[in-house]
């Protein structure tokens, strides 16, 4: 599996870099550039016009490499292993497609809103339901929920699907919120992907190793162009795909609760936004808990550079991934 991990990660990395190099000029020529909302950070105004939708490159790279892996696996008579792999990639790809059409809507309408929140949630809900039905139909889901750091597993039965549905929707959108400054979502997901790779080796789960390798190669390749100062953004196309991929790896590991540790930054980003909006509305638009939400903007307003935010958030992710390793 070590050789497979290296081959997949390297192949996805180089293919991502190549595709970004080819597509960035095309995005620029068609003026597919990021628009900055007036309510956004003023210091991000210089990012206006930076090509977006770059996530489509690492998505294509992952799917191309995984197609080759699938063919080789099938030839070796191990087609059964392809089911959880295909389902996880399906969850990621369908969410990526929602992101793609969202990005496309923004560009066509010359707005920064894209789909309405209701439209996006409905589409994501359909994807989550389809994923869970497919997992159940192929006997790739376990309704007994393991509690990290214990030997306790709670049999939830049908309630497990409710929990899983909320988890999928919540974390897919949390990864989307994390994609707010140069290199942040890519760096955090790189570490999360590495964690799942390690767990794949530890548990002998080849599917998890392959998915982790894909995540590592894709995010590393994208960081070549997305690290500060970013020459391209992944857009909702990339962030929703990565969200689906992270959640998919969680279910392949059969440890959904562990995402609350390894995805601590995603969770913090989401809750900072929820708290900010909630308190602001409840207080009659008088109180803001953070200087700006999501929380990475709060730290920017505290004087942190984008590089410092990325470094600290990545370190926090690494620490929580190490903690999570001992909780399984």
Secondary structure, 3 states (H helix, E strand, C coil): CHHHHHHHHHHHHHHHHHHHHHHHHHHHHCCCECCCCCCCCHHHHHHCCCECCCHHHHHHHHHHHHHHHHHHHHHCCCHHHHHHHHHHHHHHHHHHHHHHHHHHHHHHHCCCCCCCHHHHHHHHHHHHHHHHHHHHHCCCCCCEEECCCCCCEEECCCHHHHHHHHHHHHHHHHHHHHCCCCCHHHHHHHHHHHHHHHHHHHHCCHHHHHHHHHHHHHHHHHHHHHCCCCCCCCHHHHHHHHHHHHHHHHHHHCCHHHHHHHCHHHHHHHHHHHHHHHHHHHCCCCCCCCCCCCHHHHHHHCCCCHHHHHHHHHHHHHHHHHHHHCCC
